[in-house]
Amino acid sequence: MSVSAQNDLNSFSNGADSLLQARMNARDAEALRNKENYSAKSTRFTYERNFKYNNIVFQNPDTIPDNMHRVSYYESNNYLIQNLGNIGTAQRSLFYEVPKVIGRTSGYNAYNPFYTTPDQIRYYDTRSPYTDIKAYFAGGGRAITDITFTLNDSTQFNIGGSFKALRAEKQLAYLTRGDRQVTSNDWNIFGFYRPQKLKKYLLLFNTTQFKHTVQEQGGIIDPALQPEPPNGDALSFFDYEDANVYLDGADSYDKRGGLHLYQQYDLDSIFQVYHTLDYVQQIARYNDDYDLRGYDRYIYDDVVNTEDSTRTINDRNFFSDFSNEFGLKGRTKKFSYTAYYRNRILKNESLRSSSEAYSSAMEANEVEHYVGGTLRQQITPKVFLKATGEFMFDGNYLIEGDFSSDWFDAKYSRVVSQPSFLADFYFQDGRNWISGFENETSDNLEGTIKISSNRVSFRPFLRFNRISNYIFFNQDRVAEQANSDIILLTPGLHFDYAITPKLKWSNSVRYNSISGGSASNYKLPQFMALSQLAFKNVIFDGKMIVHTGIDVFYQTEYEPLAYDPIIQQFYLQDSFVSDDFAKIDLFVNFKVGNFMILAKMGHVNQLGTNGYFISPNYTGARRTLDLGVRWLFFD
């Protein structure tokens, strides 16, 4: 496919918007100058939200190897999450996540980070077939494969797909090669269509499928509960593959799939109509044949009620969401707007049993109605103000203001959201609740000051959350609602200093404060810091790059949330303290042409039989050698 076949009309523009058309013409001219040399400059992508909010911004694929070595989710999220020490295990943000949905959700969200949602889909405009292959091989039998392929049939049609696979062998109680803890597949097909005879119409589409299976282990058995080995060796929390764990044969399962369509029709540059259709379903399961005469009792004693010591526990939850949104939108030279109505048809079914004599089933069907809109104002060429509001007929709402400039960014939101189905009701032998919780309310503020010079980037920031009616899971692993406010305050600093043109020192520091009448219901390390000293050299016009150095992460002691695999929830505990620790990694990221490679020695400061904890009874990864490659094809 030649560039000249596409130089008359940009794939995403009908010519109605002069500002957009000018931007497209500049991109097309750049592509024509490089028509014999397909590269990242001839491939670009955007997101659905940019069409919806009339803010068409394109990006080229990232071809820089910087920080490619941060392979695991713990590292790639800058250590601001909690998991169970292995890739693909249950995961949560340490910091309060402002709800994106003010209505009902299933409540089963421990594996959300591994599922690609429609808002994360990239829509490509390619002048040649584009392929991006990533393969990471972390120590301990952990692997991540991520492949994307897309092509334009013409300026009217693009189609592509991506596939991501996680394979992680057990880091604890490991038996032999192939003894996996996590098996996960996540794939999607996406594209756009603009009919040649109806150029004012645009369709974006994607379908997603996700299947995630985890062999749950319950954590390392406390050495104080185990008999002393006959050989006289001392038991430790840091035996890793030789550790003894609470559960054997328990598994969690999360399967999701959906269809998403976005279509718009341009009446003119100021008025467009659009429609979004979204269907997604989720099946969450937990199964185990337990034996209360063994260590299983430390997991199940409080949540099953049976005279028999050996039974099977089965938890199954089905959730579906079918939604339609109809809206009007448009833009002028200074502002853009949207106004919409949306409805959601929800279904939630649960089936739970822990013995032949006990079984419970519940079903809920609800319909939700929303109205909302946005207004984005361009005050100056570099200053923007965005206001968003969404209101649910039952009284929930979201209001948000977002200010951005080249020296200061700030965002404020107030969100009133409904409890999830799981928080609202649960019935299991020995543990159940019908909560009748009030809506959770939060006021959320983020601000960053941006000061830069040739060698220094100085960005102090502040994060503030005030949460009323906070919903959490208590020490008994039962849903509970706080009776007073929780106030989270995190001042911090991002500081970068170019010691020389090739040597850079980067730092991110956070101080976390928790106050309010229900402060004891939220846990955070008081101090967290991530620092990197890296050497970077670029030669041959960017075709060869080396990025090498050292990462150091440190956090203070605190009481992390424990994890209940039955309901896939992190819950409060007050008997286990994660000591303060430092983790040091050495790395090298290298690029030659369109091929990149990484090598990293993680946790090099581990000496002897010690380590650190991410969650109670779950150790972080031991010292390992991680390798990875990325290969880009533009033709």
Secondary structure, DSSP 8 states (H G I E B T S, - for coil): --GGGGSSS-TT--S--HHHHHHHHHHHHHHHHTTTS-SGGGEEEE-HHHHHTT----B------TTTT--SHHHHTTT-EE-SSSTTS--EESS----S-SS---S--TTGGGS--GGG--EEEESS-EEEEEEEEETTTEEEEEEEEEEEEETTEEEEEEEEEEEEE-SSS--STT-EEEEEEEEEEEEEE--TT-TTEEEEEEEEEEEEEEEE---B--GGGS---TT-----TT-GGG--BS-SSEEEEEEEEEEEEEEEEESSSS-EEEEEEEEEEEEEEEEEEEETTTTTHHHHTTT---S-SEEEEEEEEEEEEEEEEEEEEEE-SSEEEEEEEEEEEEEEEEEEEEETTEEEEEEEEEEEEEEEEEEEEEEETTEEEEEEEEEETTS-EEEEEEEE-SSEEEEEEEEEE---HHHHEEEETTEEEE-----EEEEEEEEEE-EE-SSEEEEEEEEEEEEES-EEE-TTS-EEE-SS-EEEEEEEEEEEEEEETTEEEEEEEEE-EEESTTGGG----SEEEEEEEEEEEEETTTTEEEEEEEEEEEE--B---EEETTTTEEE--SS--B--EEEEEEEEEEEETTEEEEEEEETTT--SS---EEETTEE---SEEEEEEEEEE--
